[in-house]
Amino acid sequence: MMTQASDIACPIQRAAMLFADVYIIIILRDLMSGPKRFTALQQSGINPRILSQRLRKLTREGVIARTRFAERPPRVEYALTEKGSALLPVLDALKNFGEKFLAIPEITEDSQTILQ
């Protein structure tokens, strides 16, 4: 039986149980720049079924808000809530870590020779 996040005393473990998922992190990253529609979020390469599941979870947890506009065809946008915006420093820390320690190697003349 899977333990509920609310049953865990450690706040790091509780947060990780909710947000330690690559798809959730990608969704949050994409919403950092403002509200997005489903199709815009899908451009990150997330399978539509997985994207729908993660959006429902984030909405249920109060991390994002789903707004439906009364238009034809119907338009739905997702945006970070106050709770979701509180994760921005965490995402910035992940970005800084990735840039510093997981940088993509630069292509140099020597490496191009090796690749040929």
Jmol script that loads the backbone (N, CA, C; Angstrom):
load data "model"
ATOM      1  N   MET A   1       0.832  -1.193   0.000  1.00  0.00           N
ATOM      2  CA  MET A   1       0.000   0.000   0.000  1.00  0.00           C
ATOM      3  C   MET A   1       0.873   1.252   0.000  1.00  0.00           C
ATOM      4  N   MET A   2       0.569   2.188  -0.881  1.00  0.00           N
ATOM      5  CA  MET A   2       1.337   3.420  -1.010  1.00  0.00           C
ATOM      6  C   MET A   2       0.993   4.373   0.131  1.00  0.00           C
ATOM      7  N   THR A   3       2.008   4.917   0.767  1.00  0.00           N
ATOM      8  CA  THR A   3       1.813   5.867   1.851  1.00  0.00           C
ATOM      9  C   THR A   3       1.360   7.206   1.273  1.00  0.00           C
ATOM     10  N   GLN A   4       0.411   7.846   1.927  1.00  0.00           N
ATOM     11  CA  GLN A   4      -0.074   9.165   1.521  1.00  0.00           C
ATOM     12  C   GLN A   4       0.933  10.224   1.965  1.00  0.00           C
ATOM     13  N   ALA A   5       1.076  11.270   1.169  1.00  0.00           N
ATOM     14  CA  ALA A   5       1.990  12.357   1.516  1.00  0.00           C
ATOM     15  C   ALA A   5       1.641  12.949   2.873  1.00  0.00           C
ATOM     16  N   SER A   6       0.348  13.002   3.195  1.00  0.00           N
ATOM     17  CA  SER A   6      -0.080  13.584   4.468  1.00  0.00           C
ATOM     18  C   SER A   6       0.335  12.742   5.668  1.00  0.00           C
ATOM     19  N   ASP A   7       0.715  11.479   5.434  1.00  0.00           N
ATOM     20  CA  ASP A   7       1.145  10.599   6.519  1.00  0.00           C
ATOM     21  C   ASP A   7       2.648  10.678   6.794  1.00  0.00           C
ATOM     22  N   ILE A   8       3.374  11.436   6.020  1.00  0.00           N
ATOM     23  CA  ILE A   8       4.831  11.529   6.119  1.00  0.00           C
ATOM     24  C   ILE A   8       5.205  12.743   6.963  1.00  0.00           C
ATOM     25  N   ALA A   9       6.102  12.550   7.918  1.00  0.00           N
ATOM     26  CA  ALA A   9       6.531  13.648   8.787  1.00  0.00           C
ATOM     27  C   ALA A   9       7.529  14.581   8.083  1.00  0.00           C
ATOM     28  N   CYS A  10       8.370  14.039   7.237  1.00  0.00           N
ATOM     29  CA  CYS A  10       9.433  14.825   6.593  1.00  0.00           C
ATOM     30  C   CYS A  10       8.864  15.693   5.466  1.00  0.00           C
ATOM     31  N   PRO A  11       9.026  17.028   5.550  1.00  0.00           N
ATOM     32  CA  PRO A  11       8.473  17.902   4.513  1.00  0.00           C
ATOM     33  C   PRO A  11       9.140  17.709   3.152  1.00  0.00           C
ATOM     34  N   ILE A  12      10.399  17.343   3.112  1.00  0.00           N
ATOM     35  CA  ILE A  12      11.081  17.104   1.836  1.00  0.00           C
ATOM     36  C   ILE A  12      10.464  15.892   1.148  1.00  0.00           C
ATOM     37  N   GLN A  13      10.234  14.830   1.913  1.00  0.00           N
ATOM     38  CA  GLN A  13       9.633  13.621   1.341  1.00  0.00           C
ATOM     39  C   GLN A  13       8.203  13.884   0.887  1.00  0.00           C
ATOM     40  N   ARG A  14       7.435  14.663   1.668  1.00  0.00           N
ATOM     41  CA  ARG A  14       6.061  14.993   1.264  1.00  0.00           C
ATOM     42  C   ARG A  14       6.056  15.753  -0.053  1.00  0.00           C
ATOM     43  N   ALA A  15       6.931  16.743  -0.182  1.00  0.00           N
ATOM     44  CA  ALA A  15       7.001  17.534  -1.412  1.00  0.00           C
ATOM     45  C   ALA A  15       7.461  16.668  -2.575  1.00  0.00           C
ATOM     46  N   ALA A  16       8.434  15.814  -2.334  1.00  0.00           N
ATOM     47  CA  ALA A  16       8.937  14.939  -3.400  1.00  0.00           C
ATOM     48  C   ALA A  16       7.855  13.982  -3.882  1.00  0.00           C
ATOM     49  N   MET A  17       7.011  13.511  -2.976  1.00  0.00           N
ATOM     50  CA  MET A  17       5.940  12.596  -3.374  1.00  0.00           C
ATOM     51  C   MET A  17       4.968  13.279  -4.333  1.00  0.00           C
ATOM     52  N   LEU A  18       4.820  14.579  -4.206  1.00  0.00           N
ATOM     53  CA  LEU A  18       3.905  15.313  -5.081  1.00  0.00           C
ATOM     54  C   LEU A  18       4.571  15.778  -6.367  1.00  0.00           C
ATOM     55  N   PHE A  19       5.839  16.189  -6.306  1.00  0.00           N
ATOM     56  CA  PHE A  19       6.436  16.892  -7.428  1.00  0.00           C
ATOM     57  C   PHE A  19       7.656  16.231  -8.049  1.00  0.00           C
ATOM     58  N   ALA A  20       8.132  15.124  -7.507  1.00  0.00           N
ATOM     59  CA  ALA A  20       9.320  14.463  -8.062  1.00  0.00           C
ATOM     60  C   ALA A  20       8.917  13.576  -9.233  1.00  0.00           C
ATOM     61  N   ASP A  21       8.508  14.207 -10.298  1.00  0.00           N
ATOM     62  CA  ASP A  21       8.052  13.529 -11.503  1.00  0.00           C
ATOM     63  C   ASP A  21       8.491  14.411 -12.663  1.00  0.00           C
ATOM     64  N   VAL A  22       9.223  13.855 -13.593  1.00  0.00           N
ATOM     65  CA  VAL A  22       9.771  14.668 -14.678  1.00  0.00           C
ATOM     66  C   VAL A  22       8.680  15.392 -15.459  1.00  0.00           C
ATOM     67  N   TYR A  23       7.530  14.757 -15.650  1.00  0.00           N
ATOM     68  CA  TYR A  23       6.462  15.403 -16.414  1.00  0.00           C
ATOM     69  C   TYR A  23       5.894  16.595 -15.660  1.00  0.00           C
ATOM     70  N   ILE A  24       5.746  16.465 -14.363  1.00  0.00           N
ATOM     71  CA  ILE A  24       5.242  17.583 -13.555  1.00  0.00           C
ATOM     72  C   ILE A  24       6.228  18.741 -13.590  1.00  0.00           C
ATOM     73  N   ILE A  25       7.503  18.441 -13.497  1.00  0.00           N
ATOM     74  CA  ILE A  25       8.514  19.498 -13.538  1.00  0.00           C
ATOM     75  C   ILE A  25       8.496  20.201 -14.893  1.00  0.00           C
ATOM     76  N   ILE A  26       8.328  19.456 -15.973  1.00  0.00           N
ATOM     77  CA  ILE A  26       8.251  20.059 -17.311  1.00  0.00           C
ATOM     78  C   ILE A  26       7.014  20.954 -17.428  1.00  0.00           C
ATOM     79  N   ILE A  27       5.884  20.491 -16.913  1.00  0.00           N
ATOM     80  CA  ILE A  27       4.655  21.299 -16.949  1.00  0.00           C
ATOM     81  C   ILE A  27       4.852  22.595 -16.167  1.00  0.00           C
ATOM     82  N   LEU A  28       5.419  22.490 -14.970  1.00  0.00           N
ATOM     83  CA  LEU A  28       5.655  23.679 -14.157  1.00  0.00           C
ATOM     84  C   LEU A  28       6.618  24.628 -14.864  1.00  0.00           C
ATOM     85  N   ARG A  29       7.663  24.069 -15.463  1.00  0.00           N
ATOM     86  CA  ARG A  29       8.608  24.900 -16.221  1.00  0.00           C
ATOM     87  C   ARG A  29       7.892  25.668 -17.321  1.00  0.00           C
ATOM     88  N   ASP A  30       7.029  24.972 -18.056  1.00  0.00           N
ATOM     89  CA  ASP A  30       6.325  25.612 -19.161  1.00  0.00           C
ATOM     90  C   ASP A  30       5.345  26.682 -18.681  1.00  0.00           C
ATOM     91  N   LEU A  31       4.782  26.500 -17.497  1.00  0.00           N
ATOM     92  CA  LEU A  31       3.826  27.474 -16.964  1.00  0.00           C
ATOM     93  C   LEU A  31       4.509  28.651 -16.276  1.00  0.00           C
ATOM     94  N   MET A  32       5.827  28.567 -16.091  1.00  0.00           N
ATOM     95  CA  MET A  32       6.562  29.675 -15.468  1.00  0.00           C
ATOM     96  C   MET A  32       6.393  30.965 -16.260  1.00  0.00           C
ATOM     97  N   SER A  33       6.263  30.856 -17.574  1.00  0.00           N
ATOM     98  CA  SER A  33       6.197  32.049 -18.417  1.00  0.00           C
ATOM     99  C   SER A  33       4.770  32.574 -18.595  1.00  0.00           C
ATOM    100  N   GLY A  34       3.793  31.882 -17.978  1.00  0.00           N
ATOM    101  CA  GLY A  34       2.418  32.357 -18.061  1.00  0.00           C
ATOM    102  C   GLY A  34       1.462  31.246 -18.449  1.00  0.00           C
ATOM    103  N   PRO A  35       0.159  31.558 -18.470  1.00  0.00           N
ATOM    104  CA  PRO A  35      -0.867  30.554 -18.783  1.00  0.00           C
ATOM    105  C   PRO A  35      -0.644  29.917 -20.152  1.00  0.00           C
ATOM    106  N   LYS A  36      -0.985  28.638 -20.232  1.00  0.00           N
ATOM    107  CA  LYS A  36      -0.831  27.891 -21.483  1.00  0.00           C
ATOM    108  C   LYS A  36      -2.050  27.012 -21.707  1.00  0.00           C
ATOM    109  N   ARG A  37      -2.329  26.762 -22.972  1.00  0.00           N
ATOM    110  CA  ARG A  37      -3.371  25.815 -23.357  1.00  0.00           C
ATOM    111  C   ARG A  37      -2.758  24.418 -23.418  1.00  0.00           C
ATOM    112  N   PHE A  38      -3.621  23.414 -23.427  1.00  0.00           N
ATOM    113  CA  PHE A  38      -3.193  22.021 -23.459  1.00  0.00           C
ATOM    114  C   PHE A  38      -2.237  21.770 -24.630  1.00  0.00           C
ATOM    115  N   THR A  39      -2.597  22.275 -25.804  1.00  0.00           N
ATOM    116  CA  THR A  39      -1.768  22.020 -26.991  1.00  0.00           C
ATOM    117  C   THR A  39      -0.377  22.638 -26.853  1.00  0.00           C
ATOM    118  N   ALA A  40      -0.281  23.785 -26.207  1.00  0.00           N
ATOM    119  CA  ALA A  40       1.025  24.410 -25.986  1.00  0.00           C
ATOM    120  C   ALA A  40       1.854  23.566 -25.019  1.00  0.00           C
ATOM    121  N   LEU A  41       1.210  23.042 -23.982  1.00  0.00           N
ATOM    122  CA  LEU A  41       1.925  22.197 -23.026  1.00  0.00           C
ATOM    123  C   LEU A  41       2.362  20.883 -23.676  1.00  0.00           C
ATOM    124  N   GLN A  42       1.581  20.414 -24.599  1.00  0.00           N
ATOM    125  CA  GLN A  42       1.874  19.157 -25.291  1.00  0.00           C
ATOM    126  C   GLN A  42       3.118  19.274 -26.175  1.00  0.00           C
ATOM    127  N   GLN A  43       3.479  20.480 -26.571  1.00  0.00           N
ATOM    128  CA  GLN A  43       4.636  20.685 -27.441  1.00  0.00           C
ATOM    129  C   GLN A  43       5.949  20.278 -26.790  1.00  0.00           C
ATOM    130  N   SER A  44       5.949  20.079 -25.487  1.00  0.00           N
ATOM    131  CA  SER A  44       7.157  19.619 -24.799  1.00  0.00           C
ATOM    132  C   SER A  44       7.383  18.130 -24.996  1.00  0.00           C
ATOM    133  N   GLY A  45       6.468  17.476 -25.721  1.00  0.00           N
ATOM    134  CA  GLY A  45       6.655  16.063 -26.023  1.00  0.00           C
ATOM    135  C   GLY A  45       6.018  15.107 -25.037  1.00  0.00           C
ATOM    136  N   ILE A  46       5.137  15.602 -24.179  1.00  0.00           N
ATOM    137  CA  ILE A  46       4.463  14.744 -23.205  1.00  0.00           C
ATOM    138  C   ILE A  46       3.263  14.077 -23.874  1.00  0.00           C
ATOM    139  N   ASN A  47       3.145  12.778 -23.698  1.00  0.00           N
ATOM    140  CA  ASN A  47       2.007  12.013 -24.208  1.00  0.00           C
ATOM    141  C   ASN A  47       0.713  12.653 -23.688  1.00  0.00           C
ATOM    142  N   PRO A  48      -0.311  12.834 -24.536  1.00  0.00           N
ATOM    143  CA  PRO A  48      -1.553  13.498 -24.108  1.00  0.00           C
ATOM    144  C   PRO A  48      -2.210  12.855 -22.886  1.00  0.00           C
ATOM    145  N   ARG A  49      -2.189  11.538 -22.789  1.00  0.00           N
ATOM    146  CA  ARG A  49      -2.799  10.866 -21.638  1.00  0.00           C
ATOM    147  C   ARG A  49      -2.043  11.209 -20.350  1.00  0.00           C
ATOM    148  N   ILE A  50      -0.719  11.168 -20.421  1.00  0.00           N
ATOM    149  CA  ILE A  50       0.108  11.494 -19.251  1.00  0.00           C
ATOM    150  C   ILE A  50      -0.065  12.964 -18.893  1.00  0.00           C
ATOM    151  N   LEU A  51      -0.095  13.825 -19.904  1.00  0.00           N
ATOM    152  CA  LEU A  51      -0.283  15.257 -19.660  1.00  0.00           C
ATOM    153  C   LEU A  51      -1.608  15.506 -18.948  1.00  0.00           C
ATOM    154  N   SER A  52      -2.679  14.866 -19.407  1.00  0.00           N
ATOM    155  CA  SER A  52      -3.996  15.019 -18.768  1.00  0.00           C
ATOM    156  C   SER A  52      -3.959  14.567 -17.317  1.00  0.00           C
ATOM    157  N   GLN A  53      -3.317  13.433 -17.065  1.00  0.00           N
ATOM    158  CA  GLN A  53      -3.227  12.912 -15.688  1.00  0.00           C
ATOM    159  C   GLN A  53      -2.482  13.886 -14.782  1.00  0.00           C
ATOM    160  N   ARG A  54      -1.347  14.394 -15.269  1.00  0.00           N
ATOM    161  CA  ARG A  54      -0.546  15.300 -14.439  1.00  0.00           C
ATOM    162  C   ARG A  54      -1.260  16.636 -14.229  1.00  0.00           C
ATOM    163  N   LEU A  55      -1.953  17.129 -15.244  1.00  0.00           N
ATOM    164  CA  LEU A  55      -2.694  18.384 -15.086  1.00  0.00           C
ATOM    165  C   LEU A  55      -3.808  18.218 -14.051  1.00  0.00           C
ATOM    166  N   ARG A  56      -4.494  17.074 -14.085  1.00  0.00           N
ATOM    167  CA  ARG A  56      -5.537  16.812 -13.072  1.00  0.00           C
ATOM    168  C   ARG A  56      -4.934  16.770 -11.669  1.00  0.00           C
ATOM    169  N   LYS A  57      -3.790  16.101 -11.530  1.00  0.00           N
ATOM    170  CA  LYS A  57      -3.136  16.012 -10.218  1.00  0.00           C
ATOM    171  C   LYS A  57      -2.729  17.396  -9.721  1.00  0.00           C
ATOM    172  N   LEU A  58      -2.099  18.188 -10.582  1.00  0.00           N
ATOM    173  CA  LEU A  58      -1.661  19.521 -10.182  1.00  0.00           C
ATOM    174  C   LEU A  58      -2.842  20.429  -9.847  1.00  0.00           C
ATOM    175  N   THR A  59      -3.943  20.272 -10.570  1.00  0.00           N
ATOM    176  CA  THR A  59      -5.157  21.044 -10.280  1.00  0.00           C
ATOM    177  C   THR A  59      -5.735  20.612  -8.937  1.00  0.00           C
ATOM    178  N   ARG A  60      -5.824  19.312  -8.719  1.00  0.00           N
ATOM    179  CA  ARG A  60      -6.357  18.761  -7.460  1.00  0.00           C
ATOM    180  C   ARG A  60      -5.529  19.223  -6.258  1.00  0.00           C
ATOM    181  N   GLU A  61      -4.209  19.335  -6.452  1.00  0.00           N
ATOM    182  CA  GLU A  61      -3.314  19.760  -5.366  1.00  0.00           C
ATOM    183  C   GLU A  61      -3.271  21.278  -5.197  1.00  0.00           C
ATOM    184  N   GLY A  62      -3.947  22.015  -6.082  1.00  0.00           N
ATOM    185  CA  GLY A  62      -3.982  23.469  -5.977  1.00  0.00           C
ATOM    186  C   GLY A  62      -2.728  24.156  -6.472  1.00  0.00           C
ATOM    187  N   VAL A  63      -1.927  23.465  -7.277  1.00  0.00           N
ATOM    188  CA  VAL A  63      -0.683  24.019  -7.795  1.00  0.00           C
ATOM    189  C   VAL A  63      -0.929  24.808  -9.077  1.00  0.00           C
ATOM    190  N   ILE A  64      -1.909  24.361  -9.857  1.00  0.00           N
ATOM    191  CA  ILE A  64      -2.298  25.093 -11.057  1.00  0.00           C
ATOM    192  C   ILE A  64      -3.809  25.295 -11.033  1.00  0.00           C
ATOM    193  N   ALA A  65      -4.241  26.277 -11.798  1.00  0.00           N
ATOM    194  CA  ALA A  65      -5.675  26.546 -11.951  1.00  0.00           C
ATOM    195  C   ALA A  65      -6.055  26.278 -13.395  1.00  0.00           C
ATOM    196  N   ARG A  66      -7.216  25.691 -13.561  1.00  0.00           N
ATOM    197  CA  ARG A  66      -7.756  25.408 -14.893  1.00  0.00           C
ATOM    198  C   ARG A  66      -8.895  26.393 -15.127  1.00  0.00           C
ATOM    199  N   THR A  67      -8.763  27.201 -16.171  1.00  0.00           N
ATOM    200  CA  THR A  67      -9.783  28.192 -16.491  1.00  0.00           C
ATOM    201  C   THR A  67     -10.388  27.843 -17.841  1.00  0.00           C
ATOM    202  N   ARG A  68     -11.706  27.716 -17.847  1.00  0.00           N
ATOM    203  CA  ARG A  68     -12.418  27.418 -19.092  1.00  0.00           C
ATOM    204  C   ARG A  68     -13.120  28.695 -19.553  1.00  0.00           C
ATOM    205  N   PHE A  69     -12.912  29.047 -20.811  1.00  0.00           N
ATOM    206  CA  PHE A  69     -13.506  30.233 -21.395  1.00  0.00           C
ATOM    207  C   PHE A  69     -14.716  29.833 -22.230  1.00  0.00           C
ATOM    208  N   ALA A  70     -15.774  30.597 -22.136  1.00  0.00           N
ATOM    209  CA  ALA A  70     -17.012  30.313 -22.873  1.00  0.00           C
ATOM    210  C   ALA A  70     -16.871  30.819 -24.303  1.00  0.00           C
ATOM    211  N   GLU A  71     -16.157  30.060 -25.085  1.00  0.00           N
ATOM    212  CA  GLU A  71     -15.932  30.398 -26.485  1.00  0.00           C
ATOM    213  C   GLU A  71     -16.237  29.180 -27.331  1.00  0.00           C
ATOM    214  N   ARG A  72     -16.329  29.388 -28.621  1.00  0.00           N
ATOM    215  CA  ARG A  72     -16.484  28.286 -29.571  1.00  0.00           C
ATOM    216  C   ARG A  72     -15.273  28.280 -30.479  1.00  0.00           C
ATOM    217  N   PRO A  73     -14.493  27.257 -30.565  1.00  0.00           N
ATOM    218  CA  PRO A  73     -14.538  26.085 -29.686  1.00  0.00           C
ATOM    219  C   PRO A  73     -14.098  26.468 -28.268  1.00  0.00           C
ATOM    220  N   PRO A  74     -14.470  25.646 -27.273  1.00  0.00           N
ATOM    221  CA  PRO A  74     -14.106  25.953 -25.884  1.00  0.00           C
ATOM    222  C   PRO A  74     -12.593  26.086 -25.733  1.00  0.00           C
ATOM    223  N   ARG A  75     -12.185  27.019 -24.925  1.00  0.00           N
ATOM    224  CA  ARG A  75     -10.765  27.250 -24.669  1.00  0.00           C
ATOM    225  C   ARG A  75     -10.512  27.038 -23.190  1.00  0.00           C
ATOM    226  N   VAL A  76      -9.484  26.264 -22.886  1.00  0.00           N
ATOM    227  CA  VAL A  76      -9.088  26.003 -21.507  1.00  0.00           C
ATOM    228  C   VAL A  76      -7.622  26.391 -21.361  1.00  0.00           C
ATOM    229  N   GLU A  77      -7.310  27.113 -20.305  1.00  0.00           N
ATOM    230  CA  GLU A  77      -5.931  27.481 -20.017  1.00  0.00           C
ATOM    231  C   GLU A  77      -5.554  27.012 -18.624  1.00  0.00           C
ATOM    232  N   TYR A  78      -4.283  26.739 -18.475  1.00  0.00           N
ATOM    233  CA  TYR A  78      -3.722  26.335 -17.187  1.00  0.00           C
ATOM    234  C   TYR A  78      -2.711  27.384 -16.765  1.00  0.00           C
ATOM    235  N   ALA A  79      -2.721  27.708 -15.479  1.00  0.00           N
ATOM    236  CA  ALA A  79      -1.800  28.717 -14.953  1.00  0.00           C
ATOM    237  C   ALA A  79      -1.390  28.330 -13.536  1.00  0.00           C
ATOM    238  N   LEU A  80      -0.223  28.793 -13.142  1.00  0.00           N
ATOM    239  CA  LEU A  80       0.232  28.550 -11.777  1.00  0.00           C
ATOM    240  C   LEU A  80      -0.631  29.329 -10.789  1.00  0.00           C
ATOM    241  N   THR A  81      -0.927  28.712  -9.661  1.00  0.00           N
ATOM    242  CA  THR A  81      -1.600  29.390  -8.556  1.00  0.00           C
ATOM    243  C   THR A  81      -0.511  29.989  -7.660  1.00  0.00           C
ATOM    244  N   GLU A  82      -0.922  30.584  -6.566  1.00  0.00           N
ATOM    245  CA  GLU A  82       0.053  31.093  -5.593  1.00  0.00           C
ATOM    246  C   GLU A  82       0.919  29.936  -5.084  1.00  0.00           C
ATOM    247  N   LYS A  83       0.288  28.806  -4.834  1.00  0.00           N
ATOM    248  CA  LYS A  83       1.014  27.615  -4.378  1.00  0.00           C
ATOM    249  C   LYS A  83       2.016  27.163  -5.445  1.00  0.00           C
ATOM    250  N   GLY A  84       1.595  27.173  -6.701  1.00  0.00           N
ATOM    251  CA  GLY A  84       2.487  26.787  -7.793  1.00  0.00           C
ATOM    252  C   GLY A  84       3.634  27.770  -7.974  1.00  0.00           C
ATOM    253  N   SER A  85       3.328  29.055  -7.845  1.00  0.00           N
ATOM    254  CA  SER A  85       4.371  30.082  -7.982  1.00  0.00           C
ATOM    255  C   SER A  85       5.418  29.968  -6.884  1.00  0.00           C
ATOM    256  N   ALA A  86       5.036  29.417  -5.742  1.00  0.00           N
ATOM    257  CA  ALA A  86       5.994  29.214  -4.651  1.00  0.00           C
ATOM    258  C   ALA A  86       7.067  28.192  -5.035  1.00  0.00           C
ATOM    259  N   LEU A  87       6.811  27.413  -6.084  1.00  0.00           N
ATOM    260  CA  LEU A  87       7.798  26.432  -6.558  1.00  0.00           C
ATOM    261  C   LEU A  87       8.829  27.044  -7.500  1.00  0.00           C
ATOM    262  N   LEU A  88       8.648  28.281  -7.930  1.00  0.00           N
ATOM    263  CA  LEU A  88       9.570  28.895  -8.879  1.00  0.00           C
ATOM    264  C   LEU A  88      11.018  28.907  -8.393  1.00  0.00           C
ATOM    265  N   PRO A  89      11.304  29.213  -7.123  1.00  0.00           N
ATOM    266  CA  PRO A  89      12.704  29.142  -6.674  1.00  0.00           C
ATOM    267  C   PRO A  89      13.289  27.725  -6.777  1.00  0.00           C
ATOM    268  N   VAL A  90      12.455  26.714  -6.589  1.00  0.00           N
ATOM    269  CA  VAL A  90      12.914  25.329  -6.721  1.00  0.00           C
ATOM    270  C   VAL A  90      13.280  25.055  -8.178  1.00  0.00           C
ATOM    271  N   LEU A  91      12.422  25.495  -9.109  1.00  0.00           N
ATOM    272  CA  LEU A  91      12.696  25.305 -10.529  1.00  0.00           C
ATOM    273  C   LEU A  91      13.938  26.084 -10.949  1.00  0.00           C
ATOM    274  N   ASP A  92      14.097  27.291 -10.422  1.00  0.00           N
ATOM    275  CA  ASP A  92      15.301  28.079 -10.716  1.00  0.00           C
ATOM    276  C   ASP A  92      16.549  27.363 -10.194  1.00  0.00           C
ATOM    277  N   ALA A  93      16.448  26.763  -9.012  1.00  0.00           N
ATOM    278  CA  ALA A  93      17.581  26.021  -8.456  1.00  0.00           C
ATOM    279  C   ALA A  93      17.927  24.817  -9.334  1.00  0.00           C
ATOM    280  N   LEU A  94      16.900  24.106  -9.836  1.00  0.00           N
ATOM    281  CA  LEU A  94      17.147  22.987 -10.749  1.00  0.00           C
ATOM    282  C   LEU A  94      17.814  23.477 -12.034  1.00  0.00           C
ATOM    283  N   LYS A  95      17.344  24.615 -12.542  1.00  0.00           N
ATOM    284  CA  LYS A  95      17.936  25.188 -13.760  1.00  0.00           C
ATOM    285  C   LYS A  95      19.402  25.541 -13.529  1.00  0.00           C
ATOM    286  N   ASN A  96      19.686  26.220 -12.417  1.00  0.00           N
ATOM    287  CA  ASN A  96      21.065  26.611 -12.105  1.00  0.00           C
ATOM    288  C   ASN A  96      21.958  25.388 -11.928  1.00  0.00           C
ATOM    289  N   PHE A  97      21.451  24.366 -11.261  1.00  0.00           N
ATOM    290  CA  PHE A  97      22.205  23.126 -11.081  1.00  0.00           C
ATOM    291  C   PHE A  97      22.510  22.497 -12.443  1.00  0.00           C
ATOM    292  N   GLY A  98      21.488  22.418 -13.292  1.00  0.00           N
ATOM    293  CA  GLY A  98      21.669  21.837 -14.621  1.00  0.00           C
ATOM    294  C   GLY A  98      22.680  22.607 -15.456  1.00  0.00           C
ATOM    295  N   GLU A  99      22.619  23.930 -15.394  1.00  0.00           N
ATOM    296  CA  GLU A  99      23.560  24.744 -16.157  1.00  0.00           C
ATOM    297  C   GLU A  99      24.987  24.581 -15.642  1.00  0.00           C
ATOM    298  N   LYS A 100      25.138  24.477 -14.322  1.00  0.00           N
ATOM    299  CA  LYS A 100      26.475  24.404 -13.737  1.00  0.00           C
ATOM    300  C   LYS A 100      27.082  23.004 -13.822  1.00  0.00           C
ATOM    301  N   PHE A 101      26.284  21.987 -13.520  1.00  0.00           N
ATOM    302  CA  PHE A 101      26.850  20.651 -13.382  1.00  0.00           C
ATOM    303  C   PHE A 101      26.448  19.666 -14.485  1.00  0.00           C
ATOM    304  N   LEU A 102      25.455  19.998 -15.278  1.00  0.00           N
ATOM    305  CA  LEU A 102      24.985  19.075 -16.306  1.00  0.00           C
ATOM    306  C   LEU A 102      24.958  19.735 -17.675  1.00  0.00           C
ATOM    307  N   ALA A 103      25.906  20.624 -17.890  1.00  0.00           N
ATOM    308  CA  ALA A 103      25.946  21.380 -19.137  1.00  0.00           C
ATOM    309  C   ALA A 103      26.188  20.453 -20.322  1.00  0.00           C
ATOM    310  N   ILE A 104      25.598  20.821 -21.435  1.00  0.00           N
ATOM    311  CA  ILE A 104      25.821  20.099 -22.676  1.00  0.00           C
ATOM    312  C   ILE A 104      27.209  20.488 -23.173  1.00  0.00           C
ATOM    313  N   PRO A 105      28.045  19.517 -23.490  1.00  0.00           N
ATOM    314  CA  PRO A 105      29.398  19.853 -23.953  1.00  0.00           C
ATOM    315  C   PRO A 105      29.350  20.679 -25.239  1.00  0.00           C
ATOM    316  N   GLU A 106      30.235  21.647 -25.310  1.00  0.00           N
ATOM    317  CA  GLU A 106      30.303  22.472 -26.510  1.00  0.00           C
ATOM    318  C   GLU A 106      30.994  21.688 -27.618  1.00  0.00           C
ATOM    319  N   ILE A 107      30.565  21.926 -28.833  1.00  0.00           N
ATOM    320  CA  ILE A 107      31.208  21.308 -29.992  1.00  0.00           C
ATOM    321  C   ILE A 107      32.419  22.163 -30.370  1.00  0.00           C
ATOM    322  N   THR A 108      33.587  21.551 -30.334  1.00  0.00           N
ATOM    323  CA  THR A 108      34.819  22.240 -30.723  1.00  0.00           C
ATOM    324  C   THR A 108      35.337  21.608 -32.005  1.00  0.00           C
ATOM    325  N   GLU A 109      36.348  22.220 -32.573  1.00  0.00           N
ATOM    326  CA  GLU A 109      36.936  21.646 -33.788  1.00  0.00           C
ATOM    327  C   GLU A 109      37.459  20.241 -33.521  1.00  0.00           C
ATOM    328  N   ASP A 110      38.102  20.041 -32.347  1.00  0.00           N
ATOM    329  CA  ASP A 110      38.634  18.722 -32.000  1.00  0.00           C
ATOM    330  C   ASP A 110      37.526  17.686 -31.894  1.00  0.00           C
ATOM    331  N   SER A 111      36.411  18.055 -31.244  1.00  0.00           N
ATOM    332  CA  SER A 111      35.317  17.076 -31.078  1.00  0.00           C
ATOM    333  C   SER A 111      34.631  16.817 -32.402  1.00  0.00           C
ATOM    334  N   GLN A 112      34.581  17.800 -33.301  1.00  0.00           N
ATOM    335  CA  GLN A 112      33.986  17.570 -34.621  1.00  0.00           C
ATOM    336  C   GLN A 112      34.834  16.589 -35.419  1.00  0.00           C
ATOM    337  N   THR A 113      36.155  16.682 -35.280  1.00  0.00           N
ATOM    338  CA  THR A 113      37.042  15.744 -35.958  1.00  0.00           C
ATOM    339  C   THR A 113      36.799  14.336 -35.467  1.00  0.00           C
ATOM    340  N   ILE A 114      36.601  14.172 -34.163  1.00  0.00           N
ATOM    341  CA  ILE A 114      36.353  12.863 -33.573  1.00  0.00           C
ATOM    342  C   ILE A 114      35.021  12.307 -34.078  1.00  0.00           C
ATOM    343  N   LEU A 115      34.010  13.196 -34.215  1.00  0.00           N
ATOM    344  CA  LEU A 115      32.688  12.752 -34.654  1.00  0.00           C
ATOM    345  C   LEU A 115      32.664  12.320 -36.119  1.00  0.00           C
ATOM    346  N   GLN A 116      33.615  12.805 -36.915  1.00  0.00           N
ATOM    347  CA  GLN A 116      33.601  12.485 -38.347  1.00  0.00           C
ATOM    348  C   GLN A 116      34.175  11.165 -38.626  1.00  0.00           C
TER     349      GLN A 116
END
end "model"
wireframe off; spacefill off
backbone 0.3
color backbone group
